[in-house]
């Protein structure tokens, strides 16, 4: 039977942890439009994300696909 770790969710979905994750995720991407827009309203976006996670209303966005061509197409 799988172990349930429900008690950890509150710690993972906290504003502080989400902020740290956002800062790590944006390294090297600050000038990309999506990252710049998110960071322009960082506090508001993180509060909204925290609320959505805690109320279980967050839904992931669509996947983006891309092709690697170096050193060969994949």
CHARMM internal coordinates of N, CA and C (Angstrom, degrees):
IC EDIT
DIST 1 N 1 CA 1.4549
DIST 1 CA 1 C 1.5427
ANGL 1 N 1 CA 1 C 108.61
DIST 1 C 2 N 1.3503
ANGL 1 CA 1 C 2 N 118.51
DIHE 1 N 1 CA 1 C 2 N 129.62
DIST 2 N 2 CA 1.4615
ANGL 1 C 2 N 2 CA 120.87
DIHE 1 CA 1 C 2 N 2 CA 179.64
DIST 2 CA 2 C 1.5286
ANGL 2 N 2 CA 2 C 111.36
DIHE 1 C 2 N 2 CA 2 C -65.91
DIST 2 C 3 N 1.3168
ANGL 2 CA 2 C 3 N 114.71
DIHE 2 N 2 CA 2 C 3 N 145.85
DIST 3 N 3 CA 1.4615
ANGL 2 C 3 N 3 CA 120.30
DIHE 2 CA 2 C 3 N 3 CA 176.97
DIST 3 CA 3 C 1.5103
ANGL 3 N 3 CA 3 C 110.53
DIHE 2 C 3 N 3 CA 3 C -78.14
DIST 3 C 4 N 1.3053
ANGL 3 CA 3 C 4 N 117.70
DIHE 3 N 3 CA 3 C 4 N 140.55
DIST 4 N 4 CA 1.4697
ANGL 3 C 4 N 4 CA 122.82
DIHE 3 CA 3 C 4 N 4 CA 176.99
DIST 4 CA 4 C 1.5184
ANGL 4 N 4 CA 4 C 108.36
DIHE 3 C 4 N 4 CA 4 C -96.54
DIST 4 C 5 N 1.2984
ANGL 4 CA 4 C 5 N 116.09
DIHE 4 N 4 CA 4 C 5 N 133.08
DIST 5 N 5 CA 1.4574
ANGL 4 C 5 N 5 CA 121.63
DIHE 4 CA 4 C 5 N 5 CA -179.86
DIST 5 CA 5 C 1.5225
ANGL 5 N 5 CA 5 C 110.41
DIHE 4 C 5 N 5 CA 5 C -121.82
DIST 5 C 6 N 1.3286
ANGL 5 CA 5 C 6 N 116.23
DIHE 5 N 5 CA 5 C 6 N 39.53
DIST 6 N 6 CA 1.4634
ANGL 5 C 6 N 6 CA 121.27
DIHE 5 CA 5 C 6 N 6 CA -177.69
DIST 6 CA 6 C 1.5114
ANGL 6 N 6 CA 6 C 112.79
DIHE 5 C 6 N 6 CA 6 C -57.69
DIST 6 C 7 N 1.3225
ANGL 6 CA 6 C 7 N 117.22
DIHE 6 N 6 CA 6 C 7 N -31.01
DIST 7 N 7 CA 1.4654
ANGL 6 C 7 N 7 CA 120.34
DIHE 6 CA 6 C 7 N 7 CA -177.42
DIST 7 CA 7 C 1.5330
ANGL 7 N 7 CA 7 C 112.20
DIHE 6 C 7 N 7 CA 7 C -67.30
DIST 7 C 8 N 1.3228
ANGL 7 CA 7 C 8 N 118.54
DIHE 7 N 7 CA 7 C 8 N -16.22
DIST 8 N 8 CA 1.4623
ANGL 7 C 8 N 8 CA 121.73
DIHE 7 CA 7 C 8 N 8 CA 179.90
DIST 8 CA 8 C 1.5251
ANGL 8 N 8 CA 8 C 112.65
DIHE 7 C 8 N 8 CA 8 C -84.61
DIST 8 C 9 N 1.3107
ANGL 8 CA 8 C 9 N 118.02
DIHE 8 N 8 CA 8 C 9 N -19.48
DIST 9 N 9 CA 1.4617
ANGL 8 C 9 N 9 CA 121.01
DIHE 8 CA 8 C 9 N 9 CA -174.16
DIST 9 CA 9 C 1.5258
ANGL 9 N 9 CA 9 C 112.02
DIHE 8 C 9 N 9 CA 9 C -58.54
DIST 9 C 10 N 1.3234
ANGL 9 CA 9 C 10 N 117.96
DIHE 9 N 9 CA 9 C 10 N -42.52
DIST 10 N 10 CA 1.4613
ANGL 9 C 10 N 10 CA 121.07
DIHE 9 CA 9 C 10 N 10 CA 179.96
DIST 10 CA 10 C 1.5131
ANGL 10 N 10 CA 10 C 112.26
DIHE 9 C 10 N 10 CA 10 C -59.35
DIST 10 C 11 N 1.3174
ANGL 10 CA 10 C 11 N 116.89
DIHE 10 N 10 CA 10 C 11 N -36.97
DIST 11 N 11 CA 1.4645
ANGL 10 C 11 N 11 CA 120.54
DIHE 10 CA 10 C 11 N 11 CA 179.11
DIST 11 CA 11 C 1.5263
ANGL 11 N 11 CA 11 C 111.54
DIHE 10 C 11 N 11 CA 11 C -72.80
DIST 11 C 12 N 1.3094
ANGL 11 CA 11 C 12 N 116.36
DIHE 11 N 11 CA 11 C 12 N -35.59
DIST 12 N 12 CA 1.4613
ANGL 11 C 12 N 12 CA 120.78
DIHE 11 CA 11 C 12 N 12 CA -179.28
DIST 12 CA 12 C 1.5229
ANGL 12 N 12 CA 12 C 111.05
DIHE 11 C 12 N 12 CA 12 C -73.77
DIST 12 C 13 N 1.3172
ANGL 12 CA 12 C 13 N 117.73
DIHE 12 N 12 CA 12 C 13 N -36.04
DIST 13 N 13 CA 1.4624
ANGL 12 C 13 N 13 CA 122.20
DIHE 12 CA 12 C 13 N 13 CA -176.13
DIST 13 CA 13 C 1.5218
ANGL 13 N 13 CA 13 C 112.57
DIHE 12 C 13 N 13 CA 13 C -94.11
DIST 13 C 14 N 1.3187
ANGL 13 CA 13 C 14 N 117.95
DIHE 13 N 13 CA 13 C 14 N 22.74
DIST 14 N 14 CA 1.4676
ANGL 13 C 14 N 14 CA 120.18
DIHE 13 CA 13 C 14 N 14 CA 179.35
DIST 14 CA 14 C 1.5325
ANGL 14 N 14 CA 14 C 110.19
DIHE 13 C 14 N 14 CA 14 C -84.69
DIST 14 C 15 N 1.3147
ANGL 14 CA 14 C 15 N 116.54
DIHE 14 N 14 CA 14 C 15 N 155.65
DIST 15 N 15 CA 1.4617
ANGL 14 C 15 N 15 CA 121.95
DIHE 14 CA 14 C 15 N 15 CA -178.61
DIST 15 CA 15 C 1.5278
ANGL 15 N 15 CA 15 C 110.73
DIHE 14 C 15 N 15 CA 15 C -56.46
DIST 15 C 16 N 1.3167
ANGL 15 CA 15 C 16 N 117.52
DIHE 15 N 15 CA 15 C 16 N -44.78
DIST 16 N 16 CA 1.4729
ANGL 15 C 16 N 16 CA 121.88
DIHE 15 CA 15 C 16 N 16 CA -177.00
DIST 16 CA 16 C 1.5268
ANGL 16 N 16 CA 16 C 110.98
DIHE 15 C 16 N 16 CA 16 C -60.74
DIST 16 C 17 N 1.3133
ANGL 16 CA 16 C 17 N 117.21
DIHE 16 N 16 CA 16 C 17 N -46.77
DIST 17 N 17 CA 1.4634
ANGL 16 C 17 N 17 CA 121.38
DIHE 16 CA 16 C 17 N 17 CA -178.52
DIST 17 CA 17 C 1.5243
ANGL 17 N 17 CA 17 C 110.43
DIHE 16 C 17 N 17 CA 17 C -68.12
DIST 17 C 18 N 1.3200
ANGL 17 CA 17 C 18 N 117.39
DIHE 17 N 17 CA 17 C 18 N -40.25
DIST 18 N 18 CA 1.4641
ANGL 17 C 18 N 18 CA 120.80
DIHE 17 CA 17 C 18 N 18 CA 178.18
DIST 18 CA 18 C 1.5260
ANGL 18 N 18 CA 18 C 110.83
DIHE 17 C 18 N 18 CA 18 C -63.55
DIST 18 C 19 N 1.3229
ANGL 18 CA 18 C 19 N 117.44
DIHE 18 N 18 CA 18 C 19 N -38.47
DIST 19 N 19 CA 1.4652
ANGL 18 C 19 N 19 CA 121.25
DIHE 18 CA 18 C 19 N 19 CA 178.52
DIST 19 CA 19 C 1.5262
ANGL 19 N 19 CA 19 C 110.74
DIHE 18 C 19 N 19 CA 19 C -64.92
DIST 19 C 20 N 1.3310
ANGL 19 CA 19 C 20 N 116.95
DIHE 19 N 19 CA 19 C 20 N -44.74
DIST 20 N 20 CA 1.4651
ANGL 19 C 20 N 20 CA 120.70
DIHE 19 CA 19 C 20 N 20 CA 178.31
DIST 20 CA 20 C 1.5287
ANGL 20 N 20 CA 20 C 110.85
DIHE 19 C 20 N 20 CA 20 C -61.28
DIST 20 C 21 N 1.3200
ANGL 20 CA 20 C 21 N 116.52
DIHE 20 N 20 CA 20 C 21 N -41.80
DIST 21 N 21 CA 1.4638
ANGL 20 C 21 N 21 CA 121.02
DIHE 20 CA 20 C 21 N 21 CA 178.99
DIST 21 CA 21 C 1.5245
ANGL 21 N 21 CA 21 C 110.98
DIHE 20 C 21 N 21 CA 21 C -64.59
DIST 21 C 22 N 1.3294
ANGL 21 CA 21 C 22 N 117.06
DIHE 21 N 21 CA 21 C 22 N -40.69
DIST 22 N 22 CA 1.4643
ANGL 21 C 22 N 22 CA 121.01
DIHE 21 CA 21 C 22 N 22 CA 179.69
DIST 22 CA 22 C 1.5260
ANGL 22 N 22 CA 22 C 110.54
DIHE 21 C 22 N 22 CA 22 C -64.23
DIST 22 C 23 N 1.3142
ANGL 22 CA 22 C 23 N 117.18
DIHE 22 N 22 CA 22 C 23 N -41.28
DIST 23 N 23 CA 1.4670
ANGL 22 C 23 N 23 CA 120.56
DIHE 22 CA 22 C 23 N 23 CA 179.32
DIST 23 CA 23 C 1.5232
ANGL 23 N 23 CA 23 C 111.19
DIHE 22 C 23 N 23 CA 23 C -64.90
DIST 23 C 24 N 1.3192
ANGL 23 CA 23 C 24 N 117.33
DIHE 23 N 23 CA 23 C 24 N -39.42
DIST 24 N 24 CA 1.4707
ANGL 23 C 24 N 24 CA 120.30
DIHE 23 CA 23 C 24 N 24 CA 177.36
DIST 24 CA 24 C 1.5282
ANGL 24 N 24 CA 24 C 110.50
DIHE 23 C 24 N 24 CA 24 C -68.40
DIST 24 C 25 N 1.3080
ANGL 24 CA 24 C 25 N 117.45
DIHE 24 N 24 CA 24 C 25 N -40.02
DIST 25 N 25 CA 1.4620
ANGL 24 C 25 N 25 CA 121.45
DIHE 24 CA 24 C 25 N 25 CA -176.34
DIST 25 CA 25 C 1.5228
ANGL 25 N 25 CA 25 C 112.68
DIHE 24 C 25 N 25 CA 25 C -68.44
DIST 25 C 26 N 1.3110
ANGL 25 CA 25 C 26 N 118.64
DIHE 25 N 25 CA 25 C 26 N -28.89
DIST 26 N 26 CA 1.4591
ANGL 25 C 26 N 26 CA 121.22
DIHE 25 CA 25 C 26 N 26 CA -174.43
DIST 26 CA 26 C 1.5332
ANGL 26 N 26 CA 26 C 112.99
DIHE 25 C 26 N 26 CA 26 C -87.69
DIST 26 C 27 N 1.3076
ANGL 26 CA 26 C 27 N 117.86
DIHE 26 N 26 CA 26 C 27 N -5.37
DIST 27 N 27 CA 1.4669
ANGL 26 C 27 N 27 CA 119.76
DIHE 26 CA 26 C 27 N 27 CA -179.75
DIST 27 CA 27 C 1.5229
ANGL 27 N 27 CA 27 C 110.29
DIHE 26 C 27 N 27 CA 27 C -54.10
DIST 27 C 28 N 1.3314
ANGL 27 CA 27 C 28 N 115.19
DIHE 27 N 27 CA 27 C 28 N 124.70
DIST 28 N 28 CA 1.4561
ANGL 27 C 28 N 28 CA 121.07
DIHE 27 CA 27 C 28 N 28 CA 179.62
DIST 28 CA 28 C 1.5172
ANGL 28 N 28 CA 28 C 114.64
DIHE 27 C 28 N 28 CA 28 C 79.04
DIST 28 C 29 N 1.3322
ANGL 28 CA 28 C 29 N 118.48
DIHE 28 N 28 CA 28 C 29 N 3.11
DIST 29 N 29 CA 1.4608
ANGL 28 C 29 N 29 CA 121.13
DIHE 28 CA 28 C 29 N 29 CA -176.85
DIST 29 CA 29 C 1.5231
ANGL 29 N 29 CA 29 C 112.91
DIHE 28 C 29 N 29 CA 29 C -125.65
DIST 29 C 30 N 1.2954
ANGL 29 CA 29 C 30 N 118.46
DIHE 29 N 29 CA 29 C 30 N 8.87
DIST 30 N 30 CA 1.4697
ANGL 29 C 30 N 30 CA 121.51
DIHE 29 CA 29 C 30 N 30 CA -173.52
DIST 30 CA 30 C 1.5244
ANGL 30 N 30 CA 30 C 113.43
DIHE 29 C 30 N 30 CA 30 C -57.71
DIST 30 C 31 N 1.3176
ANGL 30 CA 30 C 31 N 118.00
DIHE 30 N 30 CA 30 C 31 N -26.73
DIST 31 N 31 CA 1.4692
ANGL 30 C 31 N 31 CA 119.79
DIHE 30 CA 30 C 31 N 31 CA -177.29
DIST 31 CA 31 C 1.5170
ANGL 31 N 31 CA 31 C 113.51
DIHE 30 C 31 N 31 CA 31 C -91.26
DIST 31 C 32 N 1.3092
ANGL 31 CA 31 C 32 N 117.56
DIHE 31 N 31 CA 31 C 32 N -4.20
DIST 32 N 32 CA 1.4663
ANGL 31 C 32 N 32 CA 119.73
DIHE 31 CA 31 C 32 N 32 CA 177.02
DIST 32 CA 32 C 1.5261
ANGL 32 N 32 CA 32 C 108.02
DIHE 31 C 32 N 32 CA 32 C -74.62
DIST 32 C 33 N 1.3281
ANGL 32 CA 32 C 33 N 117.82
DIHE 32 N 32 CA 32 C 33 N 141.72
DIST 33 N 33 CA 1.4671
ANGL 32 C 33 N 33 CA 120.76
DIHE 32 CA 32 C 33 N 33 CA -174.15
DIST 33 CA 33 C 1.5335
ANGL 33 N 33 CA 33 C 114.18
DIHE 32 C 33 N 33 CA 33 C -55.36
DIST 33 C 34 N 1.3124
ANGL 33 CA 33 C 34 N 117.82
DIHE 33 N 33 CA 33 C 34 N -43.72
DIST 34 N 34 CA 1.4638
ANGL 33 C 34 N 34 CA 120.27
DIHE 33 CA 33 C 34 N 34 CA -178.66
DIST 34 CA 34 C 1.5146
ANGL 34 N 34 CA 34 C 112.39
DIHE 33 C 34 N 34 CA 34 C -64.11
DIST 34 C 35 N 1.3266
ANGL 34 CA 34 C 35 N 116.29
DIHE 34 N 34 CA 34 C 35 N -43.64
DIST 35 N 35 CA 1.4610
ANGL 34 C 35 N 35 CA 120.95
DIHE 34 CA 34 C 35 N 35 CA 179.42
DIST 35 CA 35 C 1.5277
ANGL 35 N 35 CA 35 C 110.57
DIHE 34 C 35 N 35 CA 35 C -67.45
DIST 35 C 36 N 1.3271
ANGL 35 CA 35 C 36 N 116.74
DIHE 35 N 35 CA 35 C 36 N -41.15
DIST 36 N 36 CA 1.4640
ANGL 35 C 36 N 36 CA 120.68
DIHE 35 CA 35 C 36 N 36 CA 179.91
DIST 36 CA 36 C 1.5291
ANGL 36 N 36 CA 36 C 110.65
DIHE 35 C 36 N 36 CA 36 C -63.36
DIST 36 C 37 N 1.3223
ANGL 36 CA 36 C 37 N 117.22
DIHE 36 N 36 CA 36 C 37 N -41.85
DIST 37 N 37 CA 1.4707
ANGL 36 C 37 N 37 CA 120.63
DIHE 36 CA 36 C 37 N 37 CA 179.63
DIST 37 CA 37 C 1.5224
ANGL 37 N 37 CA 37 C 110.78
DIHE 36 C 37 N 37 CA 37 C -65.22
DIST 37 C 38 N 1.3270
ANGL 37 CA 37 C 38 N 116.90
DIHE 37 N 37 CA 37 C 38 N -41.74
DIST 38 N 38 CA 1.4621
ANGL 37 C 38 N 38 CA 120.67
DIHE 37 CA 37 C 38 N 38 CA 179.57
DIST 38 CA 38 C 1.5277
ANGL 38 N 38 CA 38 C 110.11
DIHE 37 C 38 N 38 CA 38 C -63.54
DIST 38 C 39 N 1.3295
ANGL 38 CA 38 C 39 N 117.34
DIHE 38 N 38 CA 38 C 39 N -44.77
DIST 39 N 39 CA 1.4600
ANGL 38 C 39 N 39 CA 120.38
DIHE 38 CA 38 C 39 N 39 CA -176.98
DIST 39 CA 39 C 1.5172
ANGL 39 N 39 CA 39 C 113.37
DIHE 38 C 39 N 39 CA 39 C -75.84
DIST 39 C 40 N 1.3274
ANGL 39 CA 39 C 40 N 117.83
DIHE 39 N 39 CA 39 C 40 N -19.16
DIST 40 N 40 CA 1.4605
ANGL 39 C 40 N 40 CA 119.90
DIHE 39 CA 39 C 40 N 40 CA 175.94
DIST 40 CA 40 C 1.5221
ANGL 40 N 40 CA 40 C 110.11
DIHE 39 C 40 N 40 CA 40 C -64.78
DIST 40 C 41 N 1.3237
ANGL 40 CA 40 C 41 N 116.58
DIHE 40 N 40 CA 40 C 41 N -30.41
DIST 41 N 41 CA 1.4663
ANGL 40 C 41 N 41 CA 122.67
DIHE 40 CA 40 C 41 N 41 CA -179.83
DIST 41 CA 41 C 1.5285
ANGL 41 N 41 CA 41 C 110.07
DIHE 40 C 41 N 41 CA 41 C -124.80
DIST 41 C 42 N 1.3164
ANGL 41 CA 41 C 42 N 116.77
DIHE 41 N 41 CA 41 C 42 N 42.98
DIST 42 N 42 CA 1.4614
ANGL 41 C 42 N 42 CA 121.59
DIHE 41 CA 41 C 42 N 42 CA -171.22
DIST 42 CA 42 C 1.5220
ANGL 42 N 42 CA 42 C 113.35
DIHE 41 C 42 N 42 CA 42 C -54.50
DIST 42 C 43 N 1.3160
ANGL 42 CA 42 C 43 N 117.70
DIHE 42 N 42 CA 42 C 43 N -51.68
DIST 43 N 43 CA 1.4662
ANGL 42 C 43 N 43 CA 120.02
DIHE 42 CA 42 C 43 N 43 CA -176.36
DIST 43 CA 43 C 1.5281
ANGL 43 N 43 CA 43 C 111.33
DIHE 42 C 43 N 43 CA 43 C -61.07
DIST 43 C 44 N 1.3267
ANGL 43 CA 43 C 44 N 116.69
DIHE 43 N 43 CA 43 C 44 N -46.15
DIST 44 N 44 CA 1.4614
ANGL 43 C 44 N 44 CA 120.63
DIHE 43 CA 43 C 44 N 44 CA -179.85
DIST 44 CA 44 C 1.5290
ANGL 44 N 44 CA 44 C 110.97
DIHE 43 C 44 N 44 CA 44 C -63.31
DIST 44 C 45 N 1.3370
ANGL 44 CA 44 C 45 N 116.74
DIHE 44 N 44 CA 44 C 45 N -43.12
DIST 45 N 45 CA 1.4647
ANGL 44 C 45 N 45 CA 120.94
DIHE 44 CA 44 C 45 N 45 CA -179.67
DIST 45 CA 45 C 1.5308
ANGL 45 N 45 CA 45 C 110.97
DIHE 44 C 45 N 45 CA 45 C -63.70
DIST 45 C 46 N 1.3328
ANGL 45 CA 45 C 46 N 117.31
DIHE 45 N 45 CA 45 C 46 N -42.51
DIST 46 N 46 CA 1.4584
ANGL 45 C 46 N 46 CA 119.91
DIHE 45 CA 45 C 46 N 46 CA -179.18
DIST 46 CA 46 C 1.5217
ANGL 46 N 46 CA 46 C 111.96
DIHE 45 C 46 N 46 CA 46 C -69.34
DIST 46 C 47 N 1.3126
ANGL 46 CA 46 C 47 N 117.31
DIHE 46 N 46 CA 46 C 47 N -37.65
DIST 47 N 47 CA 1.4682
ANGL 46 C 47 N 47 CA 119.57
DIHE 46 CA 46 C 47 N 47 CA 176.20
DIST 47 CA 47 C 1.5214
ANGL 47 N 47 CA 47 C 110.82
DIHE 46 C 47 N 47 CA 47 C -64.11
DIST 47 C 48 N 1.3249
ANGL 47 CA 47 C 48 N 116.37
DIHE 47 N 47 CA 47 C 48 N -40.35
DIST 48 N 48 CA 1.4644
ANGL 47 C 48 N 48 CA 120.81
DIHE 47 CA 47 C 48 N 48 CA 178.17
DIST 48 CA 48 C 1.5263
ANGL 48 N 48 CA 48 C 110.43
DIHE 47 C 48 N 48 CA 48 C -65.12
DIST 48 C 49 N 1.3339
ANGL 48 CA 48 C 49 N 116.81
DIHE 48 N 48 CA 48 C 49 N -43.91
DIST 49 N 49 CA 1.4519
ANGL 48 C 49 N 49 CA 121.09
DIHE 48 CA 48 C 49 N 49 CA 178.65
DIST 49 CA 49 C 1.5248
ANGL 49 N 49 CA 49 C 111.60
DIHE 48 C 49 N 49 CA 49 C -63.59
DIST 49 C 50 N 1.3210
ANGL 49 CA 49 C 50 N 116.55
DIHE 49 N 49 CA 49 C 50 N -43.28
DIST 50 N 50 CA 1.4677
ANGL 49 C 50 N 50 CA 120.78
DIHE 49 CA 49 C 50 N 50 CA 177.95
DIST 50 CA 50 C 1.5281
ANGL 50 N 50 CA 50 C 110.75
DIHE 49 C 50 N 50 CA 50 C -59.44
DIST 50 C 51 N 1.3324
ANGL 50 CA 50 C 51 N 116.02
DIHE 50 N 50 CA 50 C 51 N -44.76
DIST 51 N 51 CA 1.4687
ANGL 50 C 51 N 51 CA 120.49
DIHE 50 CA 50 C 51 N 51 CA 179.82
DIST 51 CA 51 C 1.5286
ANGL 51 N 51 CA 51 C 110.59
DIHE 50 C 51 N 51 CA 51 C -63.48
DIST 51 C 52 N 1.3318
ANGL 51 CA 51 C 52 N 117.16
DIHE 51 N 51 CA 51 C 52 N -44.21
DIST 52 N 52 CA 1.4639
ANGL 51 C 52 N 52 CA 120.77
DIHE 51 CA 51 C 52 N 52 CA -179.88
DIST 52 CA 52 C 1.5262
ANGL 52 N 52 CA 52 C 111.43
DIHE 51 C 52 N 52 CA 52 C -64.55
DIST 52 C 53 N 1.3204
ANGL 52 CA 52 C 53 N 117.84
DIHE 52 N 52 CA 52 C 53 N -39.46
DIST 53 N 53 CA 1.4591
ANGL 52 C 53 N 53 CA 120.23
DIHE 52 CA 52 C 53 N 53 CA 178.25
DIST 53 CA 53 C 1.5267
ANGL 53 N 53 CA 53 C 111.15
DIHE 52 C 53 N 53 CA 53 C -65.03
DIST 53 C 54 N 1.3137
ANGL 53 CA 53 C 54 N 116.39
DIHE 53 N 53 CA 53 C 54 N -43.10
DIST 54 N 54 CA 1.4623
ANGL 53 C 54 N 54 CA 120.00
DIHE 53 CA 53 C 54 N 54 CA -177.32
DIST 54 CA 54 C 1.5283
ANGL 54 N 54 CA 54 C 112.99
DIHE 53 C 54 N 54 CA 54 C -72.77
DIST 54 C 55 N 1.3229
ANGL 54 CA 54 C 55 N 117.31
DIHE 54 N 54 CA 54 C 55 N -25.81
DIST 55 N 55 CA 1.4725
ANGL 54 C 55 N 55 CA 119.73
DIHE 54 CA 54 C 55 N 55 CA 177.42
DIST 55 CA 55 C 1.5302
ANGL 55 N 55 CA 55 C 111.80
DIHE 54 C 55 N 55 CA 55 C -97.40
DIST 55 C 56 N 1.3331
ANGL 55 CA 55 C 56 N 115.68
DIHE 55 N 55 CA 55 C 56 N 3.62
DIST 56 N 56 CA 1.4669
ANGL 55 C 56 N 56 CA 123.05
DIHE 55 CA 55 C 56 N 56 CA 178.90
DIST 56 CA 56 C 1.5234
ANGL 56 N 56 CA 56 C 112.91
DIHE 55 C 56 N 56 CA 56 C 58.36
DIST 56 C 57 N 1.3370
ANGL 56 CA 56 C 57 N 116.56
DIHE 56 N 56 CA 56 C 57 N 37.34
DIST 57 N 57 CA 1.4616
ANGL 56 C 57 N 57 CA 120.88
DIHE 56 CA 56 C 57 N 57 CA 177.71
DIST 57 CA 57 C 1.5266
ANGL 57 N 57 CA 57 C 112.39
DIHE 56 C 57 N 57 CA 57 C -108.50
DIST 57 C 58 N 1.3306
ANGL 57 CA 57 C 58 N 118.74
DIHE 57 N 57 CA 57 C 58 N -4.24
DIST 58 N 58 CA 1.4618
ANGL 57 C 58 N 58 CA 122.02
DIHE 57 CA 57 C 58 N 58 CA 179.61
DIST 58 CA 58 C 1.5133
ANGL 58 N 58 CA 58 C 110.47
DIHE 57 C 58 N 58 CA 58 C -70.15
DIST 58 C 59 N 1.3237
ANGL 58 CA 58 C 59 N 116.34
DIHE 58 N 58 CA 58 C 59 N 136.15
DIST 59 N 59 CA 1.4585
ANGL 58 C 59 N 59 CA 122.50
DIHE 58 CA 58 C 59 N 59 CA 175.51
DIST 59 CA 59 C 1.5277
ANGL 59 N 59 CA 59 C 108.11
DIHE 58 C 59 N 59 CA 59 C -129.25
DIST 59 C 60 N 1.3224
ANGL 59 CA 59 C 60 N 117.57
DIHE 59 N 59 CA 59 C 60 N 136.13
DIST 60 N 60 CA 1.4675
ANGL 59 C 60 N 60 CA 119.78
DIHE 59 CA 59 C 60 N 60 CA -179.82
DIST 60 CA 60 C 1.5208
ANGL 60 N 60 CA 60 C 111.07
DIHE 59 C 60 N 60 CA 60 C -67.82
DIST 60 C 61 N 1.3243
ANGL 60 CA 60 C 61 N 115.76
DIHE 60 N 60 CA 60 C 61 N 153.06
DIST 61 N 61 CA 1.4566
ANGL 60 C 61 N 61 CA 121.02
DIHE 60 CA 60 C 61 N 61 CA 177.36
DIST 61 CA 61 C 1.5198
ANGL 61 N 61 CA 61 C 111.28
DIHE 60 C 61 N 61 CA 61 C -79.22
DIST 61 C 62 N 1.3038
ANGL 61 CA 61 C 62 N 116.01
DIHE 61 N 61 CA 61 C 62 N -179.20
DIST 62 N 62 CA 1.4597
ANGL 61 C 62 N 62 CA 121.63
DIHE 61 CA 61 C 62 N 62 CA -179.53
DIST 62 CA 62 C 1.5274
ANGL 62 N 62 CA 62 C 110.00
DIHE 61 C 62 N 62 CA 62 C -71.31
DIST 62 C 63 N 1.3213
ANGL 62 CA 62 C 63 N 115.46
DIHE 62 N 62 CA 62 C 63 N 150.46
DIST 63 N 63 CA 1.4511
ANGL 62 C 63 N 63 CA 120.93
DIHE 62 CA 62 C 63 N 63 CA 175.72
DIST 63 CA 63 C 1.5127
ANGL 63 N 63 CA 63 C 109.83
DIHE 62 C 63 N 63 CA 63 C -72.90
DIST 63 C 64 N 1.3279
ANGL 63 CA 63 C 64 N 115.97
DIHE 63 N 63 CA 63 C 64 N 150.49
DIST 64 N 64 CA 1.4585
ANGL 63 C 64 N 64 CA 121.61
DIHE 63 CA 63 C 64 N 64 CA 173.61
DIST 64 CA 64 C 1.5194
ANGL 64 N 64 CA 64 C 106.54
DIHE 63 C 64 N 64 CA 64 C -115.48
DIST 64 C 65 N 1.3066
ANGL 64 CA 64 C 65 N 116.33
DIHE 64 N 64 CA 64 C 65 N 130.34
DIST 65 N 65 CA 1.4600
ANGL 64 C 65 N 65 CA 119.33
DIHE 64 CA 64 C 65 N 65 CA 179.17
DIST 65 CA 65 C 1.5225
ANGL 65 N 65 CA 65 C 109.51
DIHE 64 C 65 N 65 CA 65 C -108.13
DIST 65 C 66 N 1.3160
ANGL 65 CA 65 C 66 N 114.97
DIHE 65 N 65 CA 65 C 66 N 152.06
DIST 66 N 66 CA 1.4490
ANGL 65 C 66 N 66 CA 120.99
DIHE 65 CA 65 C 66 N 66 CA 178.68
DIST 66 CA 66 C 1.5221
ANGL 66 N 66 CA 66 C 107.70
DIHE 65 C 66 N 66 CA 66 C -151.96
DIST 66 C 67 N 1.3127
ANGL 66 CA 66 C 67 N 115.95
DIHE 66 N 66 CA 66 C 67 N 162.22
DIST 67 N 67 CA 1.4608
ANGL 66 C 67 N 67 CA 121.02
DIHE 66 CA 66 C 67 N 67 CA -178.06
DIST 67 CA 67 C 1.5160
ANGL 67 N 67 CA 67 C 109.49
DIHE 66 C 67 N 67 CA 67 C -115.44
DIST 67 C 68 N 1.3082
ANGL 67 CA 67 C 68 N 116.18
DIHE 67 N 67 CA 67 C 68 N 132.92
DIST 68 N 68 CA 1.4675
ANGL 67 C 68 N 68 CA 121.58
DIHE 67 CA 67 C 68 N 68 CA 174.02
DIST 68 CA 68 C 1.5056
ANGL 68 N 68 CA 68 C 108.11
DIHE 67 C 68 N 68 CA 68 C -90.20
DIST 68 C 69 N 1.3135
ANGL 68 CA 68 C 69 N 116.78
DIHE 68 N 68 CA 68 C 69 N 136.51
DIST 69 N 69 CA 1.4692
ANGL 68 C 69 N 69 CA 120.43
DIHE 68 CA 68 C 69 N 69 CA -178.74
DIST 69 CA 69 C 1.5216
ANGL 69 N 69 CA 69 C 112.71
DIHE 68 C 69 N 69 CA 69 C -123.12
DIST 69 C 70 N 1.3088
ANGL 69 CA 69 C 70 N 118.04
DIHE 69 N 69 CA 69 C 70 N 7.20
DIST 70 N 70 CA 1.4585
ANGL 69 C 70 N 70 CA 119.68
DIHE 69 CA 69 C 70 N 70 CA -175.94
DIST 70 CA 70 C 1.5208
ANGL 70 N 70 CA 70 C 109.32
DIHE 69 C 70 N 70 CA 70 C -123.84
DIST 70 C 71 N 1.2544
ANGL 70 CA 70 C 71 N 122.01
DIHE 70 N 70 CA 70 C 71 N 118.91
DIST 71 N 71 CA 1.4654
ANGL 70 C 71 N 71 CA 129.14
DIHE 70 CA 70 C 71 N 71 CA 5.86
DIST 71 CA 71 C 1.5257
ANGL 71 N 71 CA 71 C 113.20
DIHE 70 C 71 N 71 CA 71 C -85.82
DIST 71 C 72 N 1.3527
ANGL 71 CA 71 C 72 N 118.75
DIHE 71 N 71 CA 71 C 72 N -12.69
DIST 72 N 72 CA 1.4631
ANGL 71 C 72 N 72 CA 120.77
DIHE 71 CA 71 C 72 N 72 CA 177.72
DIST 72 CA 72 C 1.5256
ANGL 72 N 72 CA 72 C 107.86
DIHE 71 C 72 N 72 CA 72 C -146.22
DIST 72 C 73 N 1.3434
ANGL 72 CA 72 C 73 N 117.65
DIHE 72 N 72 CA 72 C 73 N 157.69
DIST 73 N 73 CA 1.4766
ANGL 72 C 73 N 73 CA 119.16
DIHE 72 CA 72 C 73 N 73 CA 179.40
DIST 73 CA 73 C 1.5199
ANGL 73 N 73 CA 73 C 112.16
DIHE 72 C 73 N 73 CA 73 C -60.03
DIST 73 C 74 N 1.3303
ANGL 73 CA 73 C 74 N 115.95
DIHE 73 N 73 CA 73 C 74 N 139.27
DIST 74 N 74 CA 1.4700
ANGL 73 C 74 N 74 CA 121.45
DIHE 73 CA 73 C 74 N 74 CA 178.04
DIST 74 CA 74 C 1.5044
ANGL 74 N 74 CA 74 C 108.90
DIHE 73 C 74 N 74 CA 74 C -132.65
END
COOR INIT
IC SEED 1 N 1 CA 1 C
IC BUILD
